[in-house]
Amino acid sequence: MSIVKRVLFIGLILPLAACISIWPEFKKPETELANNWLHSNADELELSQSDNKLKTSTIKQAKWWQAFNDPILNKLVETAWNQNYPLEIAGLRILEAQAQLGIATGNRYPQTQVVQGELTRISPANGRKNFSNYSVGTVASWEIDFWGRFDSAIQSADAAYMASIADRDQALVLLSAQVVDTYTVIRITEKQLRIAKENEAIQQRSYEIANVLYNNGSDSELDVQQAKTLLLSTQASIPGFSISLSKARNALSILLGKTPGTVEKIIANNQAIPTLPASVEIGIPADLLRRRPDVRQAELLAMAQNALVGFSKTDLYPRFSLTGSIGLSSSNSFGDLFQNDALSYSFGPSFVWPFLNYDRIVNNIRVQDARLQQALINYQQTVIQAAREAEDAMATLNGSQQQVVLLKETVISAQRSNKLATLLYKEGLADYQ
């Protein structure tokens, strides 16, 4: 068999052998979840066993704030999605991971592809005549993916790329929640500030009445001082509400990618506090957690690390390569490069096996495996943490709705009590206390 046939034979056999892979198969750890939520029987929650929303994208699922039916809030979230700087950084991480995947994929093809040329001026010893050496040629080297080394790197890079997408989805969810939360704080603080000023006006009037009654001898100084103390206490609370309002507005500006002081014009047309709908639809725990991007990200990062374990194991085995070069060389003149005798070439297989580094290779495998175990545990922790956050949110919703009903009744009773007490006090039928 001629040398050319042998090389061709090797070139055909080695790629076929590349189907061998030694990285471990990824197995997602099982995490026990309840079939139903603890608060699934609450009136505010609608349980849907068949969740068709799973077919929609994460971004579409994340538009939960539209349930508030607040056009200003919708505009704020849309602005944050377009201008928030941390979200833009998360998007750039996707581009970075995509490029890393392209680099890993490129290793499937000849890793070295070089065209080179050289002109060397040589001055020999013993007074010989100077001459020039001309050469031009190309060199290619291809390491065959015999043990699935490059495939495992591609699998890891691909999982990391998908994890970066999940990371941006998570950033979208958190950003939307921060905008809604900050906007709600602004509206609540505005309401508190208005109530404090209304109370100030009422207490100012009460103080004036107490002062008049005291000057007329119909009331004691104690009533005057009590009225004054209550008035001053309410007046002292107003700057605190103003400070909180300014801070919340500044925080919202930063979330929108704007400088402080620019958000007031956007939110000035409406002062209503966002209200929840009568009921919120939820799925079963497994479906709801499957949609969470942080859970998907944790799983994908574990998959990426699993492939890196296989990548490190390939160092235990020899690497096979095909290397070839072809070029033209002449030491007479540049024109001689194109003569028949100027052609030279080389081609053949080679292998590298760092068998003396066995201990270091094994320890590196142990390092990668330990990181894999950490990633798997982190996935399980993320799942149960997500379940806890969902349960906390439903418990908060259920308890808050009950609290709202009672507080509304309290307000009505307090307003009636205040009206009656003020009337009795004006008529002199009751003291200030």
ZATORTOR-946953 format. One record per residue (C-alpha): residue number from 1; z, x, y; residue in one letter. Coordinates in nm, 2 decimals. Layout:
num, zz, xx, yy, residu
NUM, Z, X, Y, a .
...
//
This chain:
num, zz, xx, yy, residu
1, 0.00, 0.00, 0.00, m .
2, -0.10, 0.15, 0.33, s .
3, 0.15, 0.20, 0.61, i .
4, -0.01, -0.08, 0.82, v .
5, 0.03, -0.33, 0.53, k .
6, 0.39, -0.22, 0.48, r .
7, 0.48, -0.27, 0.84, v .
8, 0.31, -0.61, 0.84, l .
9, 0.50, -0.70, 0.52, f .
10, 0.83, -0.60, 0.68, i .
11, 0.74, -0.79, 1.00, g .
12, 0.69, -1.11, 0.80, l .
13, 0.99, -1.08, 0.57, i .
14, 1.25, -1.00, 0.84, l .
15, 1.20, -1.31, 1.05, p .
16, 1.22, -1.52, 0.74, l .
17, 1.56, -1.36, 0.67, a .
18, 1.68, -1.46, 1.02, a .
19, 1.78, -1.80, 0.88, c .
20, 2.10, -1.64, 0.75, i .
21, 2.39, -1.74, 0.97, s .
22, 2.75, -1.63, 0.92, i .
23, 2.93, -1.81, 1.20, w .
24, 3.18, -2.08, 1.10, p .
25, 3.08, -2.45, 1.11, e .
26, 3.25, -2.62, 1.40, f .
27, 3.50, -2.89, 1.31, k .
28, 3.65, -3.10, 1.58, k .
29, 4.02, -3.14, 1.53, p .
30, 4.14, -3.49, 1.45, e .
31, 4.38, -3.64, 1.71, t .
32, 4.56, -3.96, 1.61, e .
33, 4.51, -4.24, 1.86, l .
34, 4.64, -4.59, 1.86, a .
35, 4.40, -4.88, 1.80, n .
36, 4.51, -5.06, 2.11, n .
37, 4.68, -4.97, 2.44, w .
38, 5.05, -5.04, 2.49, l .
39, 4.98, -5.27, 2.79, h .
40, 4.66, -5.42, 2.66, s .
41, 4.82, -5.77, 2.67, n .
42, 4.88, -5.76, 3.04, a .
43, 4.72, -6.03, 3.25, d .
44, 4.55, -5.77, 3.47, e .
45, 4.37, -5.60, 3.18, l .
46, 4.07, -5.73, 2.98, e .
47, 4.03, -5.57, 2.64, l .
48, 3.67, -5.52, 2.52, s .
49, 3.63, -5.41, 2.16, q .
50, 3.26, -5.37, 2.21, s .
51, 3.21, -5.14, 2.50, d .
52, 2.84, -5.13, 2.59, n .
53, 2.91, -4.91, 2.89, k .
54, 2.92, -4.61, 2.66, l .
55, 2.54, -4.60, 2.68, k .
56, 2.55, -4.55, 3.06, t .
57, 2.59, -4.21, 3.23, s .
58, 2.92, -4.07, 3.34, t .
59, 2.82, -4.10, 3.71, i .
60, 2.74, -4.47, 3.67, k .
61, 3.07, -4.53, 3.49, q .
62, 3.26, -4.35, 3.77, a .
63, 3.16, -4.61, 4.03, k .
64, 3.48, -4.80, 3.97, w .
65, 3.57, -4.80, 4.34, w .
66, 3.29, -5.06, 4.40, q .
67, 3.54, -5.32, 4.26, a .
68, 3.72, -5.30, 4.59, f .
69, 3.42, -5.45, 4.76, n .
70, 3.47, -5.23, 5.07, d .
71, 3.14, -5.11, 5.23, p .
72, 3.33, -4.84, 5.43, i .
73, 3.49, -4.70, 5.11, l .
74, 3.15, -4.70, 4.93, n .
75, 3.00, -4.50, 5.22, k .
76, 3.29, -4.25, 5.21, l .
77, 3.25, -4.18, 4.84, v .
78, 2.88, -4.14, 4.88, e .
79, 2.92, -3.90, 5.16, t .
80, 3.18, -3.70, 4.96, a .
81, 2.94, -3.68, 4.67, w .
82, 2.67, -3.53, 4.90, n .
83, 2.88, -3.30, 5.11, q .
84, 3.19, -3.20, 4.93, n .
85, 3.20, -2.82, 4.90, y .
86, 3.40, -2.78, 4.57, p .
87, 3.16, -3.03, 4.41, l .
88, 2.87, -2.82, 4.53, e .
89, 3.03, -2.51, 4.37, i .
90, 3.06, -2.71, 4.04, a .
91, 2.69, -2.78, 4.06, g .
92, 2.61, -2.42, 4.11, l .
93, 2.81, -2.33, 3.81, r .
94, 2.57, -2.55, 3.61, i .
95, 2.28, -2.34, 3.74, l .
96, 2.46, -2.03, 3.65, e .
97, 2.53, -2.15, 3.29, a .
98, 2.17, -2.26, 3.26, q .
99, 2.05, -1.92, 3.36, a .
100, 2.29, -1.76, 3.10, q .
101, 2.14, -1.99, 2.84, l .
102, 1.80, -1.87, 2.94, g .
103, 1.91, -1.50, 2.90, i .
104, 2.06, -1.58, 2.55, a .
105, 1.74, -1.76, 2.45, t .
106, 1.53, -1.46, 2.56, g .
107, 1.69, -1.23, 2.31, n .
108, 1.50, -1.41, 2.03, r .
109, 1.19, -1.22, 2.15, y .
110, 1.13, -0.85, 2.17, p .
111, 1.42, -0.72, 2.37, q .
112, 1.24, -0.42, 2.51, t .
113, 0.90, -0.46, 2.66, q .
114, 0.82, -0.16, 2.89, v .
115, 0.50, -0.03, 3.04, v .
116, 0.55, 0.32, 3.17, q .
117, 0.36, 0.60, 3.33, g .
118, 0.43, 0.96, 3.42, e .
119, 0.29, 1.25, 3.62, l .
120, 0.46, 1.58, 3.57, t .
121, 0.36, 1.90, 3.75, r .
122, 0.45, 2.20, 3.53, i .
123, 0.48, 2.57, 3.63, s .
124, 0.50, 2.78, 3.32, p .
125, 0.68, 3.12, 3.30, a .
126, 0.50, 3.46, 3.28, n .
127, 0.27, 3.38, 3.56, g .
128, 0.06, 3.13, 3.37, r .
129, -0.15, 2.88, 3.56, k .
130, 0.02, 2.56, 3.68, n .
131, -0.09, 2.24, 3.52, f .
132, -0.02, 1.86, 3.53, s .
133, 0.07, 1.63, 3.25, n .
134, -0.05, 1.27, 3.26, y .
135, 0.07, 0.98, 3.04, s .
136, 0.07, 0.61, 3.04, v .
137, 0.17, 0.36, 2.76, g .
138, 0.38, 0.08, 2.65, t .
139, 0.70, 0.05, 2.43, v .
140, 0.83, -0.26, 2.26, a .
141, 1.14, -0.30, 2.04, s .
142, 1.25, -0.62, 1.86, w .
143, 1.58, -0.65, 1.69, e .
144, 1.54, -0.91, 1.42, i .
145, 1.81, -1.18, 1.42, d .
146, 1.89, -1.12, 1.06, f .
147, 2.24, -1.25, 1.06, w .
148, 2.20, -1.52, 1.33, g .
149, 2.35, -1.30, 1.59, r .
150, 2.13, -1.42, 1.87, f .
151, 2.14, -1.78, 1.75, d .
152, 2.51, -1.78, 1.77, s .
153, 2.49, -1.65, 2.13, a .
154, 2.25, -1.93, 2.21, i .
155, 2.48, -2.19, 2.05, q .
156, 2.77, -2.06, 2.26, s .
157, 2.56, -2.05, 2.58, a .
158, 2.43, -2.40, 2.52, d .
159, 2.78, -2.54, 2.47, a .
160, 2.90, -2.36, 2.78, a .
161, 2.61, -2.51, 2.97, y .
162, 2.70, -2.86, 2.86, m .
163, 3.06, -2.79, 2.94, a .
164, 2.96, -2.70, 3.30, s .
165, 2.79, -3.03, 3.33, i .
166, 3.11, -3.20, 3.20, a .
167, 3.31, -3.00, 3.45, d .
168, 3.10, -3.13, 3.74, r .
169, 3.13, -3.49, 3.60, d .
170, 3.51, -3.43, 3.60, q .
171, 3.49, -3.30, 3.96, a .
172, 3.30, -3.62, 4.05, l .
173, 3.57, -3.84, 3.90, v .
174, 3.85, -3.65, 4.06, l .
175, 3.67, -3.64, 4.40, l .
176, 3.61, -4.02, 4.39, s .
177, 3.97, -4.08, 4.31, a .
178, 4.09, -3.85, 4.59, q .
179, 3.87, -4.03, 4.84, v .
180, 3.99, -4.37, 4.73, v .
181, 4.35, -4.26, 4.73, d .
182, 4.33, -4.10, 5.07, t .
183, 4.15, -4.39, 5.22, y .
184, 4.41, -4.63, 5.08, t .
185, 4.69, -4.42, 5.22, v .
186, 4.52, -4.43, 5.56, i .
187, 4.49, -4.81, 5.55, r .
188, 4.85, -4.85, 5.43, i .
189, 4.99, -4.61, 5.70, t .
190, 4.79, -4.79, 5.97, e .
191, 4.95, -5.12, 5.85, k .
192, 5.29, -4.96, 5.85, q .
193, 5.24, -4.83, 6.20, l .
194, 5.13, -5.17, 6.32, r .
195, 5.44, -5.33, 6.16, i .
196, 5.67, -5.07, 6.31, a .
197, 5.53, -5.14, 6.66, k .
198, 5.57, -5.51, 6.60, e .
199, 5.93, -5.46, 6.49, n .
200, 5.98, -5.24, 6.80, e .
201, 5.87, -5.53, 7.02, a .
202, 6.10, -5.78, 6.84, i .
203, 6.40, -5.54, 6.84, q .
204, 6.33, -5.46, 7.21, q .
205, 6.36, -5.83, 7.28, r .
206, 6.67, -5.87, 7.07, s .
207, 6.83, -5.58, 7.26, y .
208, 6.75, -5.74, 7.59, e .
209, 6.91, -6.06, 7.48, i .
210, 7.22, -5.89, 7.36, a .
211, 7.25, -5.69, 7.68, n .
212, 7.21, -6.01, 7.89, v .
213, 7.48, -6.19, 7.68, l .
214, 7.71, -5.89, 7.71, y .
215, 7.67, -5.88, 8.09, n .
216, 7.75, -6.25, 8.11, n .
217, 8.06, -6.21, 7.90, g .
218, 7.92, -6.40, 7.60, s .
219, 7.88, -6.11, 7.37, d .
220, 8.06, -5.79, 7.28, s .
221, 7.95, -5.44, 7.34, e .
222, 7.93, -5.39, 6.96, l .
223, 7.63, -5.63, 6.94, d .
224, 7.46, -5.44, 7.22, v .
225, 7.51, -5.10, 7.05, q .
226, 7.40, -5.24, 6.71, q .
227, 7.08, -5.38, 6.87, a .
228, 7.02, -5.05, 7.05, k .
229, 7.07, -4.85, 6.73, t .
230, 6.82, -5.06, 6.54, l .
231, 6.57, -5.03, 6.82, l .
232, 6.60, -4.65, 6.84, l .
233, 6.58, -4.62, 6.46, s .
234, 6.25, -4.81, 6.46, t .
235, 6.11, -4.62, 6.75, q .
236, 6.20, -4.29, 6.57, a .
237, 6.00, -4.40, 6.27, s .
238, 5.68, -4.45, 6.47, i .
239, 5.60, -4.07, 6.52, p .
240, 5.64, -4.02, 6.15, g .
241, 5.38, -4.28, 6.07, f .
242, 5.15, -4.13, 6.33, s .
243, 5.19, -3.78, 6.17, i .
244, 5.12, -3.91, 5.82, s .
245, 4.82, -4.10, 5.95, l .
246, 4.67, -3.79, 6.12, s .
247, 4.73, -3.58, 5.80, k .
248, 4.56, -3.84, 5.58, a .
249, 4.26, -3.86, 5.81, r .
250, 4.23, -3.48, 5.82, n .
251, 4.25, -3.47, 5.44, a .
252, 3.97, -3.73, 5.41, l .
253, 3.76, -3.53, 5.65, s .
254, 3.79, -3.22, 5.43, i .
255, 3.70, -3.43, 5.12, l .
256, 3.38, -3.54, 5.30, l .
257, 3.29, -3.18, 5.39, g .
258, 3.36, -3.25, 5.76, k .
259, 3.59, -3.09, 6.02, t .
260, 3.91, -3.27, 6.10, p .
261, 3.88, -3.54, 6.36, g .
262, 3.53, -3.66, 6.26, t .
263, 3.63, -3.93, 6.01, v .
264, 3.78, -4.17, 6.26, e .
265, 3.45, -4.32, 6.37, k .
266, 3.35, -4.39, 6.01, i .
267, 3.67, -4.59, 5.93, i .
268, 3.73, -4.75, 6.26, a .
269, 3.55, -5.08, 6.20, n .
270, 3.78, -5.21, 5.93, n .
271, 4.16, -5.19, 5.88, q .
272, 4.20, -5.39, 5.56, a .
273, 4.39, -5.24, 5.27, i .
274, 4.17, -5.22, 4.96, p .
275, 4.27, -5.48, 4.70, t .
276, 4.22, -5.47, 4.33, l .
277, 4.02, -5.74, 4.15, p .
278, 4.21, -6.00, 3.95, a .
279, 4.14, -5.82, 3.62, s .
280, 4.02, -5.48, 3.50, v .
281, 3.81, -5.44, 3.19, e .
282, 3.92, -5.17, 2.95, i .
283, 3.79, -5.05, 2.61, g .
284, 3.98, -4.94, 2.30, i .
285, 4.15, -4.60, 2.33, p .
286, 3.88, -4.41, 2.13, a .
287, 3.60, -4.54, 2.35, d .
288, 3.77, -4.49, 2.68, l .
289, 3.87, -4.13, 2.60, l .
290, 3.52, -4.05, 2.47, r .
291, 3.39, -4.12, 2.82, r .
292, 3.63, -3.88, 2.99, r .
293, 3.45, -3.57, 3.10, p .
294, 3.76, -3.35, 3.07, d .
295, 3.78, -3.44, 2.70, v .
296, 3.41, -3.36, 2.65, r .
297, 3.45, -3.04, 2.83, q .
298, 3.74, -2.93, 2.62, a .
299, 3.54, -3.01, 2.30, e .
300, 3.23, -2.82, 2.43, l .
301, 3.44, -2.51, 2.53, l .
302, 3.58, -2.51, 2.17, a .
303, 3.23, -2.53, 2.03, m .
304, 3.12, -2.23, 2.26, a .
305, 3.41, -2.02, 2.14, q .
306, 3.34, -2.11, 1.77, n .
307, 2.99, -1.97, 1.81, a .
308, 3.13, -1.65, 1.96, l .
309, 3.34, -1.60, 1.65, v .
310, 3.02, -1.59, 1.45, g .
311, 2.86, -1.36, 1.71, f .
312, 3.15, -1.11, 1.67, s .
313, 3.12, -1.13, 1.28, k .
314, 2.76, -1.00, 1.29, t .
315, 2.89, -0.66, 1.40, d .
316, 3.01, -0.61, 1.05, l .
317, 2.65, -0.59, 0.92, y .
318, 2.35, -0.37, 1.00, p .
319, 2.10, -0.46, 1.27, r .
320, 1.73, -0.44, 1.18, f .
321, 1.47, -0.37, 1.44, s .
322, 1.09, -0.31, 1.48, l .
323, 0.99, -0.05, 1.73, t .
324, 0.64, 0.04, 1.84, g .
325, 0.47, 0.23, 2.12, s .
326, 0.11, 0.31, 2.22, i .
327, -0.01, 0.53, 2.50, g .
328, -0.25, 0.78, 2.64, l .
329, -0.15, 1.14, 2.72, s .
330, -0.33, 1.44, 2.87, s .
331, -0.23, 1.78, 3.01, s .
332, -0.58, 1.87, 3.15, n .
333, -0.68, 1.60, 3.40, s .
334, -0.63, 1.24, 3.48, f .
335, -0.98, 1.16, 3.35, g .
336, -0.90, 1.30, 3.01, d .
337, -0.66, 1.01, 2.96, l .
338, -0.95, 0.80, 2.85, f .
339, -1.09, 1.04, 2.59, q .
340, -1.06, 0.95, 2.22, n .
341, -0.81, 1.23, 2.14, d .
342, -0.57, 1.11, 2.42, a .
343, -0.45, 0.81, 2.22, l .
344, -0.11, 0.82, 2.04, s .
345, 0.10, 0.55, 1.88, y .
346, 0.40, 0.49, 1.67, s .
347, 0.54, 0.19, 1.48, f .
348, 0.81, 0.13, 1.22, g .
349, 1.14, -0.04, 1.13, p .
350, 1.49, 0.09, 1.19, s .
351, 1.85, -0.02, 1.14, f .
352, 2.18, 0.05, 1.30, v .
353, 2.51, 0.00, 1.12, w .
354, 2.84, 0.09, 1.30, p .
355, 3.04, 0.09, 0.97, f .
356, 3.29, 0.35, 1.10, l .
357, 3.40, 0.09, 1.37, n .
358, 3.53, -0.15, 1.10, y .
359, 3.88, -0.18, 1.24, d .
360, 3.77, -0.24, 1.60, r .
361, 3.51, -0.50, 1.48, i .
362, 3.77, -0.68, 1.27, v .
363, 4.02, -0.69, 1.55, n .
364, 3.75, -0.82, 1.79, n .
365, 3.69, -1.10, 1.54, i .
366, 4.06, -1.18, 1.54, r .
367, 4.06, -1.19, 1.92, v .
368, 3.77, -1.44, 1.92, q .
369, 3.93, -1.65, 1.64, d .
370, 4.26, -1.66, 1.83, a .
371, 4.07, -1.78, 2.14, r .
372, 3.91, -2.04, 1.92, l .
373, 4.24, -2.17, 1.80, q .
374, 4.36, -2.19, 2.16, q .
375, 4.05, -2.39, 2.25, a .
376, 4.11, -2.63, 1.96, l .
377, 4.47, -2.68, 2.06, i .
378, 4.37, -2.72, 2.42, n .
379, 4.13, -3.00, 2.31, y .
380, 4.40, -3.18, 2.13, q .
381, 4.63, -3.14, 2.43, q .
382, 4.36, -3.28, 2.66, t .
383, 4.31, -3.58, 2.44, v .
384, 4.68, -3.68, 2.43, i .
385, 4.71, -3.60, 2.80, q .
386, 4.42, -3.83, 2.87, a .
387, 4.58, -4.10, 2.66, a .
388, 4.90, -4.06, 2.85, r .
389, 4.73, -4.08, 3.19, e .
390, 4.54, -4.40, 3.09, a .
391, 4.87, -4.56, 2.96, e .
392, 5.05, -4.45, 3.29, d .
393, 4.77, -4.60, 3.50, a .
394, 4.78, -4.94, 3.31, m .
395, 5.16, -4.95, 3.33, a .
396, 5.14, -4.88, 3.70, t .
397, 4.88, -5.15, 3.75, l .
398, 5.08, -5.40, 3.55, n .
399, 5.41, -5.32, 3.73, g .
400, 5.26, -5.30, 4.07, s .
401, 5.09, -5.64, 4.04, q .
402, 5.42, -5.80, 3.95, q .
403, 5.59, -5.61, 4.23, q .
404, 5.33, -5.74, 4.48, v .
405, 5.40, -6.10, 4.39, v .
406, 5.77, -6.06, 4.44, l .
407, 5.73, -5.86, 4.77, l .
408, 5.50, -6.13, 4.91, k .
409, 5.78, -6.39, 4.84, e .
410, 6.03, -6.15, 5.00, t .
411, 5.82, -6.12, 5.31, v .
412, 5.80, -6.49, 5.35, i .
413, 6.17, -6.53, 5.30, s .
414, 6.25, -6.25, 5.54, a .
415, 6.03, -6.39, 5.81, q .
416, 6.19, -6.73, 5.78, r .
417, 6.54, -6.57, 5.79, s .
418, 6.46, -6.37, 6.09, n .
419, 6.32, -6.67, 6.28, k .
420, 6.64, -6.88, 6.20, l .
421, 6.88, -6.59, 6.29, a .
422, 6.70, -6.53, 6.62, t .
423, 6.72, -6.90, 6.71, l .
424, 7.09, -6.92, 6.63, l .
425, 7.16, -6.60, 6.82, y .
426, 6.98, -6.73, 7.13, k .
427, 7.18, -7.05, 7.11, e .
428, 7.51, -6.86, 7.08, g .
429, 7.58, -7.00, 6.74, l .
430, 7.58, -6.67, 6.56, a .
431, 7.66, -6.30, 6.65, d .
432, 7.41, -6.02, 6.64, y .
433, 7.51, -5.90, 6.29, q .
//
